[in-house]
Amino acid sequence: MALVRRGIFIAIALIAVTATALGVTAAVTRTSESTGVSRVERVISGGWRSECESDSCGIQVTPIPYTTPTSAASVDLTLTITLDYKTTRGDSASAGISIDDGTPPFEQMRPRDVRLRPSTKRATTTLTFLKNDLAAAGQAYTFRFGVAPRERSGNEHAAVFGARLVVVIESWTAGD
């Protein structure tokens, strides 16, 4: 009986893996004319912390450098961040990314304000941000990732902190 259950489990796992692989393949398929395809992966360790008191707020911003492909004039881009975090009891947080091309003001990526649920135990979440028609041709950018605590507990103090960010940046010729 245990052998039959193991066989059923393996079959279900293979179906799930195949379905996931097909879904991922379909999501990143490019046309034959697509150029400038790039994928950058980074792990940023060392911890981060943002904290707000009743009249002041210190939000830590994590810079993520990126240089676009030289073979495309403009690219469409996704930036995915997987992070661990904790909040102070009763408080939540929101995350966002801005694009720094060296000339202020910095442009916000979509979505602009991603809410993170309250969690006094270490939680993990994955966030995806988008930018269409970003000037490329080897242009250097710094993506600035920040998480701001949202005071909800009524004690005029809120904090959010984590230890690690895993970043994946994918770009391809704009419009493909």
N, C-alpha and C positions, 0 to 999 in steps of 0.2 A: 504494500500500500504506500509506503514512504517513497518507493521508487517511482510510482505513478504520479504522486504529488510533485516530486522533484521534476519529472518530465513535463508536467503541466506548467509548473513555474518557469522552467527554462523556455518553453514555447511562448508563454506570455511575455517574458522578458525580451525574447528575440523580436516578437511583433512590435513591442514598444520601442525598442532600439531602432528597428527598421523604419517605423512611422516617424520617429523623431528625426532620423537622418534624412528621410525624404522631405520633411517639412523644412529642415535647415537648408538643404540643398536648394529647394524652391525659393527660399527667402533671399538667397545671395546669388542667384543665377544672373549673369550679365549677358548682354547681347554680344555678338561676335565683333561689333565695332567698338565695344567698351575698352577704354584705355585708362591708364592711371589708377588701376586697381591697387589698393594697398591695405595691409592689415598690420597694426602695431599692437603689441601686448606689453603691459607693464604691471609690475607688482610694486606698490608703494607701502612700505612698512615704516614703523617708527611711531605711530600713533598720532592722533589729532584730537583736538578738544575745542568746543565753542561753549561759551558761558555768558549768561546775561543776569544782571542784577536789576534792581528797580529802576536805576537811571543810567546804566551803562551796559554795553554789550561788546564782547570780544569774540568775533567769528574768525576762526582759523580758515585760511584759504590754502588749498593745496594746488600748486602749479603743475600742469601736465604739458610738457613741451611736445610739439608735433610739427613736422614739416610735410607739406603736401607733395604728391608725386609731381615730377617735372614734366611728365608727358601729357598733362591735361591742363587746359586753361581754367576750368572750374570743376569742382567735385561736389557730389552729394555725400554726406558723411553721417555715420552713426557713432556715438560714443557711449559705450556701455560700462558701467561701474558696478562691481559687486563689492559691498562693504559690510563690515560688522559694526554694530553700534549699540550703545546703551543710552537711555535718557534718565534724568532724575525722576523720582517717583511722581506720577501724575502729569508729567510734562510730555510733550511731543516735539517734533522737529520738522523742518522742511529743508530740501536740498535743491541746489541749482548749479548751473555751469554758465560762465560767461566766456566769450571769445576775445582774447587780447591779441590784436595785430600790431600793437605798438602805438596806436593812435586812439586815445580816449574819445568818446565813451565806449566802454566795452559792450558788445552785443550779447544778449541772453540767448541761449539755445532753447529749443522747445523740448519738453514743456518747461515753463519758466519756474514753477514752484511745485516740487514733488513732496507730498506729505509723507512723513515717516511716523508710524504708530508708536505710542509710548511703549517702552520696554526696559524694565530695570534689570532684566537678564539679557545677556548678549544675544542680539538678534542679527540675522543676516538678510540683506535684501539686494536685489539687482535693479538698477535704474538705467533706462536708455534715453538718450538725448539725441536730437536730430538737427541737422543744418543742411539745407538745400542751397545749391549754387554758391558754394564758398570759393572765392578766388584761389587758384592753385598755382601751377607753374613753379613749384619749389618754394612757395611762400611759407615762412616760419610763423607759427602761432603758439600761444600759450593758452590752454584751456584752464580756467580758474574754477575749481570745484570747492563749494562751501556748503556746510550744513549749519543752519541756524536753529537754536532751541526755541521752542514756543512754550511760554509759561502758562500752565493750565491749573496748577495746584493751589494758587492763591498765596504762596509764600514769597513772591517777588524774586525768586531765584530759579533759574532753569539751566541745565547743562545737557550737552550731548557729546559723546566721545566714542572713539573707536581705535582699533590698532592697525588695520590694514585695508588697503584699497586694491582691487584688481581691475585694471583698465584695459579695454579693448576698443581700438579706434579702427573703423573700416571706412574706406572712401572709394569712390568709383566715379567715372566721368559723369558730370551733371546731366540729368535727364535720362540716363540709361535705366 
